[in-house]
Structures are given as C-alpha cells and as structure tokens.
Amino acid sequence: MYDGPIQDLIAELSRLPGVGPKSAQRIAFFLLDADEADVTALAEAIIRAKQTVKFCQICFNATEDETCRICRDPRRDHTKICVVEESKDIVAIERTREFRGVYHVLGGSISPIDNRGPADLHIRELLHRLEDDSVTEIILATNPNTEGEATATYLARLLGPLGLRVSRLASGLPVGGDLEYADEITLGRAFEGRRIISGGEPVHQPEPSGWRAGVAGEVGEVGAHAVVPSAGDLPAPVGGTAESGQNPAPADESTMSLSASAGGQW
C-alpha cells in the first residue's frame, strides 16, 4: 500500500478496461516520473474529450457536432446502413475503404448476463430511420461472438417483415491464417460462406441449421420482451469463448474487406 494520493491514482487507473493492479501501478509511477507539462496535457485532453464529445443524433457515432461527418457527407450512400455495436467498429470498417454507406451504432449488444436487452440498445432509433423508405439494405456487422450473434439474429427477425435486404458480414478464415489452426466453427462458416471464383452456379446458402437454428428459434416473437439465448446456450464464438464472451482479435483491413464482400443475406 502506498500513501493516499498514489494509492488513489492506482485505484482509479485499475478501473480502466484491461488494466489490472500491476499495470495500474506501472502507469501511476510513469505519470509521476513524467514531465508536469505532459501530465497536464493528458489530464486536459481527457477533460476536454469528456466535455465536448457527444453522440450523433442520427447514428449515435461519437462526434463533436450534432451530427457526425459521415451522416453529413452527401457523397455517402444513404440507402445502405451498416449496424455496429460501438463507434470504434466504424473506424475498423472505414479503414477498408470498401463501404460507402452510413452507419448505426447500437451502443452494445444483447447480453442477458449483463442484464442488457433490446430496449437498452438504439434499436428503436434504427427503426425510426427506416420510416421514409429510402433505405434498401441493412448490413449487420455485430461482433462474431455469442452476444453479437444473438443481436444479429434478433435484428434479422425484426427487420425481415419490412421487406429490406438484411445481410450479415461473412466470417471464417482470416487472411494469412492456416487451416490447421482453425476451429470447427470457423471452418464450417468458411465453407458455408464460400464464393464461386470461376464457372458454375452460385453457391446455395442453406437454411440455418445446428446451433444457428437454435438461436433463431430461441429468439421467439419479436418485441420488447423477446427471448434471447443466454451465453451458456451457444457454443464458443469464432475467436472467443462462451465463458468469457471475449471478442476476437481486431480484424485487419484485408480480412474486413473480404468479409464485407462475402457477406450473406438473411
């Protein structure tokens, strides 16, 4: 234990995601050894971001203005909306330079373990954006883990009756990966989402089966009280585990680009 101010700093730093007590201690002493001007600049940047950054009134992306630059850009294709969980997911997709539509940030995913249901996400606002009939496609880009799959299934059931094209980012083998290290679920999805590159008829996408069919069945009737499968009801997600609910490692631009081009339709 350290004296009051040092211990208070370590305690506050350890509350940050991914920062444990040891890491918090190292960061605290790094800050104590740093120049006062650098520490002051860091503190002012944190305060300024907290005071000025808000969420776009249309898509809920982080921005300093009432609407974000993507929603204001007339060159974007406003007939296509890519639905993501967090604002940081937009940055990953934008790096691919493959998608020219607009976005909608849910603010998380459906997670019964965390007591977070559909009513806690920006789903109602998404439906409001569809009222003018200008949108033709919804791309579901939630994370390929238990909560992300449950959220995508719920949204697919909700949006299906509206007559929109609802697609999901493909998932499977990462660029630069080896087959011998891929798990069964990842390989299965890679085969299911395979693309024809020469001759023949397009690959028929089968109806959901196995655990995917179980997810679709357990979602139940769409509505505020829809039943969503818990984390224990689904197998380990691609790149994560059912026990921890961890997300896979961030995808590189090549993998994201191929995933977008190979996405399937619900």
C-alpha atoms as an extended CHARMM CRD file, in Angstrom:
* protein
*
       266  EXT
         1         1  MET       CA              0.0000000000        0.0000000000        0.0000000000  PROA      1               0.0000000000
         2         2  TYR       CA              1.1670000000        3.4960000000       -0.8310000000  PROA      2               0.0000000000
         3         3  ASP       CA              0.3750000000        6.9040000000        0.5910000000  PROA      3               0.0000000000
         4         4  GLY       CA             -3.0450000000        8.3900000000       -0.0960000000  PROA      4               0.0000000000
         5         5  PRO       CA             -2.6110000000       10.2160000000       -3.4470000000  PROA      5               0.0000000000
         6         6  ILE       CA             -0.5540000000        7.4250000000       -5.0350000000  PROA      6               0.0000000000
         7         7  GLN       CA             -2.9510000000        4.7140000000       -3.9200000000  PROA      7               0.0000000000
         8         8  ASP       CA             -5.9300000000        6.7800000000       -5.1200000000  PROA      8               0.0000000000
         9         9  LEU       CA             -4.2860000000        7.1460000000       -8.5450000000  PROA      9               0.0000000000
        10        10  ILE       CA             -3.5840000000        3.4020000000       -8.7790000000  PROA      10              0.0000000000
        11        11  ALA       CA             -7.1420000000        2.6100000000       -7.7240000000  PROA      11              0.0000000000
        12        12  GLU       CA             -8.6250000000        4.9050000000      -10.3970000000  PROA      12              0.0000000000
        13        13  LEU       CA             -6.3190000000        3.5860000000      -13.1230000000  PROA      13              0.0000000000
        14        14  SER       CA             -7.1720000000       -0.0230000000      -12.2720000000  PROA      14              0.0000000000
        15        15  ARG       CA            -10.8110000000        0.7410000000      -13.1000000000  PROA      15              0.0000000000
        16        16  LEU       CA             -9.8830000000        1.1810000000      -16.7720000000  PROA      16              0.0000000000
        17        17  PRO       CA            -10.7090000000       -1.7830000000      -19.0530000000  PROA      17              0.0000000000
        18        18  GLY       CA             -7.8250000000       -4.1900000000      -19.4250000000  PROA      18              0.0000000000
        19        19  VAL       CA             -5.7710000000       -2.5380000000      -16.6800000000  PROA      19              0.0000000000
        20        20  GLY       CA             -5.0480000000       -4.6690000000      -13.6260000000  PROA      20              0.0000000000
        21        21  PRO       CA             -3.4240000000       -3.6390000000      -10.3310000000  PROA      21              0.0000000000
        22        22  LYS       CA              0.1220000000       -4.2480000000      -11.5920000000  PROA      22              0.0000000000
        23        23  SER       CA             -0.4260000000       -2.3290000000      -14.8300000000  PROA      23              0.0000000000
        24        24  ALA       CA             -2.1200000000        0.4810000000      -12.9060000000  PROA      24              0.0000000000
        25        25  GLN       CA              0.8970000000        0.6990000000      -10.6200000000  PROA      25              0.0000000000
        26        26  ARG       CA              3.3030000000        0.9380000000      -13.5690000000  PROA      26              0.0000000000
        27        27  ILE       CA              1.1960000000        3.6270000000      -15.2300000000  PROA      27              0.0000000000
        28        28  ALA       CA              0.9230000000        5.5870000000      -11.9840000000  PROA      28              0.0000000000
        29        29  PHE       CA              4.6900000000        5.7230000000      -11.4590000000  PROA      29              0.0000000000
        30        30  PHE       CA              5.2280000000        6.5030000000      -15.1380000000  PROA      30              0.0000000000
        31        31  LEU       CA              2.9820000000        9.5350000000      -14.7090000000  PROA      31              0.0000000000
        32        32  LEU       CA              4.7870000000       10.5540000000      -11.5360000000  PROA      32              0.0000000000
        33        33  ASP       CA              8.1440000000       10.4320000000      -13.3600000000  PROA      33              0.0000000000
        34        34  ALA       CA              6.8470000000       12.2410000000      -16.4700000000  PROA      34              0.0000000000
        35        35  ASP       CA              7.1700000000       15.9760000000      -17.0770000000  PROA      35              0.0000000000
        36        36  GLU       CA              4.4640000000       18.0250000000      -15.4540000000  PROA      36              0.0000000000
        37        37  ALA       CA              3.5560000000       19.5760000000      -18.8130000000  PROA      37              0.0000000000
        38        38  ASP       CA              2.9340000000       16.1310000000      -20.3370000000  PROA      38              0.0000000000
        39        39  VAL       CA              0.7730000000       15.0200000000      -17.4290000000  PROA      39              0.0000000000
        40        40  THR       CA             -1.1840000000       18.2760000000      -17.5560000000  PROA      40              0.0000000000
        41        41  ALA       CA             -1.7510000000       17.8680000000      -21.3050000000  PROA      41              0.0000000000
        42        42  LEU       CA             -3.0440000000       14.3280000000      -20.7300000000  PROA      42              0.0000000000
        43        43  ALA       CA             -5.4180000000       15.4540000000      -17.9880000000  PROA      43              0.0000000000
        44        44  GLU       CA             -6.7090000000       18.3490000000      -20.1070000000  PROA      44              0.0000000000
        45        45  ALA       CA             -7.2440000000       16.0580000000      -23.1190000000  PROA      45              0.0000000000
        46        46  ILE       CA             -9.3340000000       13.6820000000      -21.0050000000  PROA      46              0.0000000000
        47        47  ILE       CA            -11.4250000000       16.5090000000      -19.5700000000  PROA      47              0.0000000000
        48        48  ARG       CA            -11.8720000000       18.1790000000      -22.9800000000  PROA      48              0.0000000000
        49        49  ALA       CA            -12.9730000000       14.9220000000      -24.6120000000  PROA      49              0.0000000000
        50        50  LYS       CA            -15.4520000000       14.2330000000      -21.8390000000  PROA      50              0.0000000000
        51        51  GLN       CA            -16.9190000000       17.7280000000      -22.0570000000  PROA      51              0.0000000000
        52        52  THR       CA            -17.0790000000       18.1300000000      -25.8370000000  PROA      52              0.0000000000
        53        53  VAL       CA            -17.5980000000       14.6730000000      -27.3720000000  PROA      53              0.0000000000
        54        54  LYS       CA            -21.2330000000       13.7030000000      -27.8270000000  PROA      54              0.0000000000
        55        55  PHE       CA            -23.1740000000       11.2220000000      -29.9160000000  PROA      55              0.0000000000
        56        56  CYS       CA            -24.5740000000       11.8680000000      -33.3720000000  PROA      56              0.0000000000
        57        57  GLN       CA            -28.3220000000       12.4630000000      -33.2920000000  PROA      57              0.0000000000
        58        58  ILE       CA            -28.7740000000       10.2240000000      -36.3370000000  PROA      58              0.0000000000
        59        59  CYS       CA            -26.3890000000        7.2630000000      -35.9970000000  PROA      59              0.0000000000
        60        60  PHE       CA            -25.0030000000        7.6560000000      -32.4320000000  PROA      60              0.0000000000
        61        61  ASN       CA            -21.3990000000        7.7440000000      -33.5880000000  PROA      61              0.0000000000
        62        62  ALA       CA            -19.0240000000        9.7380000000      -31.3780000000  PROA      62              0.0000000000
        63        63  THR       CA            -18.6550000000       13.3110000000      -32.6310000000  PROA      63              0.0000000000
        64        64  GLU       CA            -18.1620000000       16.8960000000      -31.5070000000  PROA      64              0.0000000000
        65        65  ASP       CA            -21.1410000000       18.1780000000      -33.5220000000  PROA      65              0.0000000000
        66        66  GLU       CA            -24.8510000000       17.4270000000      -33.5290000000  PROA      66              0.0000000000
        67        67  THR       CA            -24.3450000000       15.0400000000      -36.4650000000  PROA      67              0.0000000000
        68        68  CYS       CA            -21.1740000000       13.1780000000      -37.4250000000  PROA      68              0.0000000000
        69        69  ARG       CA            -19.2040000000       13.8070000000      -40.6150000000  PROA      69              0.0000000000
        70        70  ILE       CA            -20.3770000000       10.5470000000      -42.1880000000  PROA      70              0.0000000000
        71        71  CYS       CA            -24.0590000000       11.3870000000      -41.8050000000  PROA      71              0.0000000000
        72        72  ARG       CA            -23.4070000000       14.8930000000      -43.1780000000  PROA      72              0.0000000000
        73        73  ASP       CA            -21.4800000000       13.6580000000      -46.2160000000  PROA      73              0.0000000000
        74        74  PRO       CA            -23.7380000000       13.8180000000      -49.3170000000  PROA      74              0.0000000000
        75        75  ARG       CA            -21.3380000000       11.5060000000      -51.1720000000  PROA      75              0.0000000000
        76        76  ARG       CA            -22.2170000000        8.5680000000      -48.9030000000  PROA      76              0.0000000000
        77        77  ASP       CA            -24.8470000000        6.0470000000      -49.9730000000  PROA      77              0.0000000000
        78        78  HSD       CA            -27.6660000000        6.6810000000      -47.5060000000  PROA      78              0.0000000000
        79        79  THR       CA            -29.6750000000        3.7210000000      -48.8280000000  PROA      79              0.0000000000
        80        80  LYS       CA            -27.3300000000        1.2970000000      -47.0390000000  PROA      80              0.0000000000
        81        81  ILE       CA            -26.9440000000        1.2360000000      -43.2470000000  PROA      81              0.0000000000
        82        82  CYS       CA            -24.2470000000       -0.7940000000      -41.5420000000  PROA      82              0.0000000000
        83        83  VAL       CA            -25.2330000000       -1.6510000000      -37.9630000000  PROA      83              0.0000000000
        84        84  VAL       CA            -22.3390000000       -1.9240000000      -35.4920000000  PROA      84              0.0000000000
        85        85  GLU       CA            -22.0630000000       -2.2840000000      -31.7330000000  PROA      85              0.0000000000
        86        86  GLU       CA            -19.6490000000        0.5420000000      -30.8890000000  PROA      86              0.0000000000
        87        87  SER       CA            -18.1800000000        3.6450000000      -32.5220000000  PROA      87              0.0000000000
        88        88  LYS       CA            -14.7420000000        2.0130000000      -32.6660000000  PROA      88              0.0000000000
        89        89  ASP       CA            -16.1670000000       -0.5740000000      -35.0590000000  PROA      89              0.0000000000
        90        90  ILE       CA            -16.8360000000        2.2090000000      -37.5670000000  PROA      90              0.0000000000
        91        91  VAL       CA            -13.1360000000        3.0810000000      -37.5790000000  PROA      91              0.0000000000
        92        92  ALA       CA            -12.2130000000       -0.5220000000      -38.4060000000  PROA      92              0.0000000000
        93        93  ILE       CA            -14.6690000000       -0.6750000000      -41.3110000000  PROA      93              0.0000000000
        94        94  GLU       CA            -13.6870000000        2.7400000000      -42.6560000000  PROA      94              0.0000000000
        95        95  ARG       CA            -10.0540000000        1.6240000000      -42.8860000000  PROA      95              0.0000000000
        96        96  THR       CA            -11.0520000000       -0.9390000000      -45.5150000000  PROA      96              0.0000000000
        97        97  ARG       CA            -12.4010000000        1.7880000000      -47.8670000000  PROA      97              0.0000000000
        98        98  GLU       CA            -14.9200000000       -0.8030000000      -49.0940000000  PROA      98              0.0000000000
        99        99  PHE       CA            -18.1310000000        0.5340000000      -47.5820000000  PROA      99              0.0000000000
       100       100  ARG       CA            -19.5720000000        3.8660000000      -48.7380000000  PROA      100             0.0000000000
       101       101  GLY       CA            -22.8850000000        3.7630000000      -46.9220000000  PROA      101             0.0000000000
       102       102  VAL       CA            -23.7770000000        5.1160000000      -43.4910000000  PROA      102             0.0000000000
       103       103  TYR       CA            -23.7890000000        3.5600000000      -40.0350000000  PROA      103             0.0000000000
       104       104  HSD       CA            -25.9240000000        2.9850000000      -36.9790000000  PROA      104             0.0000000000
       105       105  VAL       CA            -24.3130000000        2.3760000000      -33.5790000000  PROA      105             0.0000000000
       106       106  LEU       CA            -26.3630000000        0.1860000000      -31.2470000000  PROA      106             0.0000000000
       107       107  GLY       CA            -24.3760000000        1.0890000000      -28.1540000000  PROA      107             0.0000000000
       108       108  GLY       CA            -23.6350000000       -2.5430000000      -27.2810000000  PROA      108             0.0000000000
       109       109  SER       CA            -25.1800000000       -5.9580000000      -27.8170000000  PROA      109             0.0000000000
       110       110  ILE       CA            -27.9210000000       -8.0700000000      -26.2930000000  PROA      110             0.0000000000
       111       111  SER       CA            -26.4270000000       -9.7320000000      -23.2150000000  PROA      111             0.0000000000
       112       112  PRO       CA            -28.6690000000      -11.4020000000      -20.6320000000  PROA      112             0.0000000000
       113       113  ILE       CA            -25.6250000000      -11.9470000000      -18.4020000000  PROA      113             0.0000000000
       114       114  ASP       CA            -25.0930000000       -8.1770000000      -18.2280000000  PROA      114             0.0000000000
       115       115  ASN       CA            -28.8500000000       -7.5760000000      -17.9270000000  PROA      115             0.0000000000
       116       116  ARG       CA            -28.8400000000       -5.7370000000      -21.2770000000  PROA      116             0.0000000000
       117       117  GLY       CA            -31.7990000000       -6.3540000000      -23.5540000000  PROA      117             0.0000000000
       118       118  PRO       CA            -33.1110000000       -4.9040000000      -26.8410000000  PROA      118             0.0000000000
       119       119  ALA       CA            -34.7050000000       -1.9530000000      -25.0420000000  PROA      119             0.0000000000
       120       120  ASP       CA            -31.2510000000       -0.8540000000      -23.8200000000  PROA      120             0.0000000000
       121       121  LEU       CA            -29.8900000000       -0.5170000000      -27.3650000000  PROA      121             0.0000000000
       122       122  HSD       CA            -30.5710000000        2.0600000000      -30.0980000000  PROA      122             0.0000000000
       123       123  ILE       CA            -32.8920000000       -0.2920000000      -31.9690000000  PROA      123             0.0000000000
       124       124  ARG       CA            -35.9450000000        1.9570000000      -31.7920000000  PROA      124             0.0000000000
       125       125  GLU       CA            -33.9330000000        4.7730000000      -33.3570000000  PROA      125             0.0000000000
       126       126  LEU       CA            -32.8710000000        2.4110000000      -36.1570000000  PROA      126             0.0000000000
       127       127  LEU       CA            -36.5000000000        1.6300000000      -36.9350000000  PROA      127             0.0000000000
       128       128  HSD       CA            -37.2350000000        5.3540000000      -36.9920000000  PROA      128             0.0000000000
       129       129  ARG       CA            -34.5640000000        5.8250000000      -39.6800000000  PROA      129             0.0000000000
       130       130  LEU       CA            -36.3640000000        3.2890000000      -41.8650000000  PROA      130             0.0000000000
       131       131  GLU       CA            -39.7000000000        5.0950000000      -41.8810000000  PROA      131             0.0000000000
       132       132  ASP       CA            -39.0090000000        7.1640000000      -45.0130000000  PROA      132             0.0000000000
       133       133  ASP       CA            -38.4830000000        4.0110000000      -47.1720000000  PROA      133             0.0000000000
       134       134  SER       CA            -35.2080000000        5.3310000000      -48.5920000000  PROA      134             0.0000000000
       135       135  VAL       CA            -33.0950000000        2.5520000000      -47.0540000000  PROA      135             0.0000000000
       136       136  THR       CA            -32.7910000000       -0.6240000000      -49.1500000000  PROA      136             0.0000000000
       137       137  GLU       CA            -30.2200000000       -2.6950000000      -47.2260000000  PROA      137             0.0000000000
       138       138  ILE       CA            -29.2240000000       -3.2360000000      -43.6070000000  PROA      138             0.0000000000
       139       139  ILE       CA            -25.7820000000       -4.7810000000      -43.0460000000  PROA      139             0.0000000000
       140       140  LEU       CA            -25.4040000000       -6.4230000000      -39.6420000000  PROA      140             0.0000000000
       141       141  ALA       CA            -21.7880000000       -6.0100000000      -38.5030000000  PROA      141             0.0000000000
       142       142  THR       CA            -22.0750000000       -7.0370000000      -34.8710000000  PROA      142             0.0000000000
       143       143  ASN       CA            -19.1740000000       -8.9820000000      -33.3560000000  PROA      143             0.0000000000
       144       144  PRO       CA            -18.9360000000      -12.7020000000      -34.1950000000  PROA      144             0.0000000000
       145       145  ASN       CA            -19.3490000000      -13.7820000000      -30.5890000000  PROA      145             0.0000000000
       146       146  THR       CA            -22.2960000000      -15.0750000000      -28.5630000000  PROA      146             0.0000000000
       147       147  GLU       CA            -23.8410000000      -11.6830000000      -27.8260000000  PROA      147             0.0000000000
       148       148  GLY       CA            -23.1930000000      -10.3530000000      -31.3400000000  PROA      148             0.0000000000
       149       149  GLU       CA            -24.8170000000      -13.3710000000      -32.9840000000  PROA      149             0.0000000000
       150       150  ALA       CA            -27.8590000000      -13.1220000000      -30.7100000000  PROA      150             0.0000000000
       151       151  THR       CA            -28.1770000000       -9.4100000000      -31.5360000000  PROA      151             0.0000000000
       152       152  ALA       CA            -27.8660000000      -10.0500000000      -35.2830000000  PROA      152             0.0000000000
       153       153  THR       CA            -30.4930000000      -12.7980000000      -35.1240000000  PROA      153             0.0000000000
       154       154  TYR       CA            -32.8730000000      -10.5480000000      -33.2140000000  PROA      154             0.0000000000
       155       155  LEU       CA            -32.4320000000       -7.6980000000      -35.7070000000  PROA      155             0.0000000000
       156       156  ALA       CA            -32.8460000000      -10.0530000000      -38.6780000000  PROA      156             0.0000000000
       157       157  ARG       CA            -36.1640000000      -11.2690000000      -37.2640000000  PROA      157             0.0000000000
       158       158  LEU       CA            -37.2300000000       -7.7100000000      -36.5330000000  PROA      158             0.0000000000
       159       159  LEU       CA            -36.2970000000       -6.2360000000      -39.9160000000  PROA      159             0.0000000000
       160       160  GLY       CA            -37.3000000000       -9.1700000000      -42.1220000000  PROA      160             0.0000000000
       161       161  PRO       CA            -41.0200000000       -8.2680000000      -42.3960000000  PROA      161             0.0000000000
       162       162  LEU       CA            -40.1120000000       -4.7460000000      -43.5590000000  PROA      162             0.0000000000
       163       163  GLY       CA            -39.0630000000       -6.0370000000      -46.9750000000  PROA      163             0.0000000000
       164       164  LEU       CA            -35.4830000000       -4.8260000000      -46.6630000000  PROA      164             0.0000000000
       165       165  ARG       CA            -32.4170000000       -6.7410000000      -47.7100000000  PROA      165             0.0000000000
       166       166  VAL       CA            -30.7390000000       -7.7650000000      -44.4440000000  PROA      166             0.0000000000
       167       167  SER       CA            -27.1890000000       -9.0820000000      -44.7820000000  PROA      167             0.0000000000
       168       168  ARG       CA            -24.5410000000      -10.2210000000      -42.3080000000  PROA      168             0.0000000000
       169       169  LEU       CA            -20.7860000000       -9.8270000000      -42.5930000000  PROA      169             0.0000000000
       170       170  ALA       CA            -19.1800000000      -13.1240000000      -43.5500000000  PROA      170             0.0000000000
       171       171  SER       CA            -16.9660000000      -14.8360000000      -41.0220000000  PROA      171             0.0000000000
       172       172  GLY       CA            -14.4360000000      -17.5870000000      -41.4780000000  PROA      172             0.0000000000
       173       173  LEU       CA            -10.7400000000      -17.9320000000      -42.1620000000  PROA      173             0.0000000000
       174       174  PRO       CA             -8.6430000000      -14.7990000000      -41.5790000000  PROA      174             0.0000000000
       175       175  VAL       CA             -6.2500000000      -13.5860000000      -44.2520000000  PROA      175             0.0000000000
       176       176  GLY       CA             -2.8080000000      -15.0360000000      -43.5580000000  PROA      176             0.0000000000
       177       177  GLY       CA             -4.1470000000      -17.8060000000      -41.3110000000  PROA      177             0.0000000000
       178       178  ASP       CA             -3.5020000000      -21.5570000000      -41.5190000000  PROA      178             0.0000000000
       179       179  LEU       CA             -6.2060000000      -24.2060000000      -41.8180000000  PROA      179             0.0000000000
       180       180  GLU       CA             -4.6070000000      -26.4150000000      -39.1830000000  PROA      180             0.0000000000
       181       181  TYR       CA             -5.1410000000      -23.7760000000      -36.5080000000  PROA      181             0.0000000000
       182       182  ALA       CA             -8.8010000000      -23.0500000000      -37.3370000000  PROA      182             0.0000000000
       183       183  ASP       CA            -11.5110000000      -24.4650000000      -35.0680000000  PROA      183             0.0000000000
       184       184  GLU       CA            -14.5270000000      -26.4070000000      -36.3300000000  PROA      184             0.0000000000
       185       185  ILE       CA            -16.9740000000      -23.4850000000      -36.1830000000  PROA      185             0.0000000000
       186       186  THR       CA            -14.6420000000      -21.1760000000      -38.1090000000  PROA      186             0.0000000000
       187       187  LEU       CA            -14.0360000000      -23.7980000000      -40.8050000000  PROA      187             0.0000000000
       188       188  GLY       CA            -17.7430000000      -24.5380000000      -41.0090000000  PROA      188             0.0000000000
       189       189  ARG       CA            -18.5570000000      -20.8880000000      -41.5900000000  PROA      189             0.0000000000
       190       190  ALA       CA            -15.7930000000      -20.6180000000      -44.1690000000  PROA      190             0.0000000000
       191       191  PHE       CA            -17.3380000000      -23.4870000000      -46.1680000000  PROA      191             0.0000000000
       192       192  GLU       CA            -20.8470000000      -22.0810000000      -45.7590000000  PROA      192             0.0000000000
       193       193  GLY       CA            -19.7850000000      -18.6430000000      -46.9990000000  PROA      193             0.0000000000
       194       194  ARG       CA            -17.5330000000      -19.7980000000      -49.8280000000  PROA      194             0.0000000000
       195       195  ARG       CA            -17.6040000000      -17.8530000000      -53.1140000000  PROA      195             0.0000000000
       196       196  ILE       CA            -17.5010000000      -19.0350000000      -56.7320000000  PROA      196             0.0000000000
       197       197  ILE       CA            -14.4260000000      -17.5930000000      -58.4430000000  PROA      197             0.0000000000
       198       198  SER       CA            -14.6820000000      -19.4440000000      -61.7840000000  PROA      198             0.0000000000
       199       199  GLY       CA            -17.6620000000      -21.0060000000      -63.5780000000  PROA      199             0.0000000000
       200       200  GLY       CA            -20.5910000000      -22.9320000000      -62.1680000000  PROA      200             0.0000000000
       201       201  GLU       CA            -23.7260000000      -21.7660000000      -60.4350000000  PROA      201             0.0000000000
       202       202  PRO       CA            -23.7080000000      -19.5400000000      -57.3560000000  PROA      202             0.0000000000
       203       203  VAL       CA            -23.3670000000      -21.4810000000      -54.1170000000  PROA      203             0.0000000000
       204       204  HSD       CA            -26.7390000000      -22.0910000000      -52.4930000000  PROA      204             0.0000000000
       205       205  GLN       CA            -26.8410000000      -20.8120000000      -48.9310000000  PROA      205             0.0000000000
       206       206  PRO       CA            -28.6400000000      -23.4200000000      -46.7800000000  PROA      206             0.0000000000
       207       207  GLU       CA            -31.1980000000      -22.5960000000      -44.1500000000  PROA      207             0.0000000000
       208       208  PRO       CA            -29.7650000000      -22.1060000000      -40.6370000000  PROA      208             0.0000000000
       209       209  SER       CA            -29.0540000000      -25.4360000000      -39.0060000000  PROA      209             0.0000000000
       210       210  GLY       CA            -27.4650000000      -26.7440000000      -35.8460000000  PROA      210             0.0000000000
       211       211  TRP       CA            -26.7710000000      -24.0810000000      -33.2340000000  PROA      211             0.0000000000
       212       212  ARG       CA            -27.7310000000      -21.2640000000      -35.6390000000  PROA      212             0.0000000000
       213       213  ALA       CA            -31.2110000000      -22.7010000000      -35.9790000000  PROA      213             0.0000000000
       214       214  GLY       CA            -31.3220000000      -22.9440000000      -32.1910000000  PROA      214             0.0000000000
       215       215  VAL       CA            -30.5090000000      -19.2510000000      -31.9110000000  PROA      215             0.0000000000
       216       216  ALA       CA            -33.2340000000      -18.3310000000      -34.3840000000  PROA      216             0.0000000000
       217       217  GLY       CA            -35.7530000000      -20.4880000000      -32.5630000000  PROA      217             0.0000000000
       218       218  GLU       CA            -34.9170000000      -19.1680000000      -29.1120000000  PROA      218             0.0000000000
       219       219  VAL       CA            -35.2360000000      -15.5480000000      -30.1120000000  PROA      219             0.0000000000
       220       220  GLY       CA            -39.0080000000      -16.1470000000      -30.2220000000  PROA      220             0.0000000000
       221       221  GLU       CA            -41.5260000000      -13.4740000000      -31.0710000000  PROA      221             0.0000000000
       222       222  VAL       CA            -40.0100000000      -10.1110000000      -31.9380000000  PROA      222             0.0000000000
       223       223  GLY       CA            -40.8550000000       -7.4220000000      -29.4590000000  PROA      223             0.0000000000
       224       224  ALA       CA            -39.7990000000       -5.6930000000      -26.3030000000  PROA      224             0.0000000000
       225       225  HSD       CA            -39.9780000000       -8.9770000000      -24.3730000000  PROA      225             0.0000000000
       226       226  ALA       CA            -38.3460000000      -11.2270000000      -26.9650000000  PROA      226             0.0000000000
       227       227  VAL       CA            -36.4830000000      -14.1990000000      -25.5470000000  PROA      227             0.0000000000
       228       228  VAL       CA            -32.7620000000      -14.0720000000      -26.2880000000  PROA      228             0.0000000000
       229       229  PRO       CA            -30.4750000000      -17.0720000000      -25.7350000000  PROA      229             0.0000000000
       230       230  SER       CA            -28.0780000000      -16.7710000000      -22.8490000000  PROA      230             0.0000000000
       231       231  ALA       CA            -24.3400000000      -17.1700000000      -23.2630000000  PROA      231             0.0000000000
       232       232  GLY       CA            -24.4690000000      -20.7230000000      -21.9870000000  PROA      232             0.0000000000
       233       233  ASP       CA            -26.9400000000      -21.7740000000      -24.7080000000  PROA      233             0.0000000000
       234       234  LEU       CA            -24.4890000000      -21.1700000000      -27.5550000000  PROA      234             0.0000000000
       235       235  PRO       CA            -21.1190000000      -22.6890000000      -28.4400000000  PROA      235             0.0000000000
       236       236  ALA       CA            -17.8760000000      -20.7860000000      -28.2290000000  PROA      236             0.0000000000
       237       237  PRO       CA            -17.8720000000      -17.9530000000      -30.7940000000  PROA      237             0.0000000000
       238       238  VAL       CA            -15.3290000000      -17.6680000000      -33.5650000000  PROA      238             0.0000000000
       239       239  GLY       CA            -12.2700000000      -16.1130000000      -31.9530000000  PROA      239             0.0000000000
       240       240  GLY       CA            -13.7900000000      -16.0200000000      -28.4410000000  PROA      240             0.0000000000
       241       241  THR       CA            -15.1920000000      -18.1980000000      -25.6890000000  PROA      241             0.0000000000
       242       242  ALA       CA            -18.7160000000      -18.6450000000      -24.3950000000  PROA      242             0.0000000000
       243       243  GLU       CA            -17.4510000000      -18.4610000000      -20.8480000000  PROA      243             0.0000000000
       244       244  SER       CA            -15.6630000000      -15.1390000000      -21.1500000000  PROA      244             0.0000000000
       245       245  GLY       CA            -17.6220000000      -13.6030000000      -24.0370000000  PROA      245             0.0000000000
       246       246  GLN       CA            -14.3520000000      -12.1480000000      -25.2900000000  PROA      246             0.0000000000
       247       247  ASN       CA            -14.2120000000      -10.6030000000      -28.7340000000  PROA      247             0.0000000000
       248       248  PRO       CA            -11.7630000000      -11.9700000000      -31.2870000000  PROA      248             0.0000000000
       249       249  ALA       CA             -8.5980000000      -10.0670000000      -32.1330000000  PROA      249             0.0000000000
       250       250  PRO       CA             -9.2220000000       -6.9290000000      -34.2140000000  PROA      250             0.0000000000
       251       251  ALA       CA             -9.5350000000       -7.7920000000      -37.8920000000  PROA      251             0.0000000000
       252       252  ASP       CA             -7.0810000000       -6.3340000000      -40.3710000000  PROA      252             0.0000000000
       253       253  GLU       CA             -8.1820000000       -4.3920000000      -43.4430000000  PROA      253             0.0000000000
       254       254  SER       CA             -7.8320000000       -7.3550000000      -45.8300000000  PROA      254             0.0000000000
       255       255  THR       CA             -9.9570000000       -9.6290000000      -43.6700000000  PROA      255             0.0000000000
       256       256  MET       CA            -12.6150000000       -6.9340000000      -43.1630000000  PROA      256             0.0000000000
       257       257  SER       CA            -12.7400000000       -6.2540000000      -46.9060000000  PROA      257             0.0000000000
       258       258  LEU       CA            -13.1900000000       -9.9300000000      -47.7950000000  PROA      258             0.0000000000
       259       259  SER       CA            -15.7400000000      -10.3220000000      -45.0220000000  PROA      259             0.0000000000
       260       260  ALA       CA            -17.8310000000       -7.4810000000      -46.4150000000  PROA      260             0.0000000000
       261       261  SER       CA            -17.7140000000       -8.7680000000      -49.9820000000  PROA      261             0.0000000000
       262       262  ALA       CA            -18.6180000000      -12.3290000000      -48.9520000000  PROA      262             0.0000000000
       263       263  GLY       CA            -21.4250000000      -11.3850000000      -46.5730000000  PROA      263             0.0000000000
       264       264  GLY       CA            -24.5560000000      -13.4920000000      -46.6760000000  PROA      264             0.0000000000
       265       265  GLN       CA            -28.1870000000      -12.4840000000      -46.8180000000  PROA      265             0.0000000000
       266       266  TRP       CA            -30.6010000000      -13.3970000000      -44.0460000000  PROA      266             0.0000000000
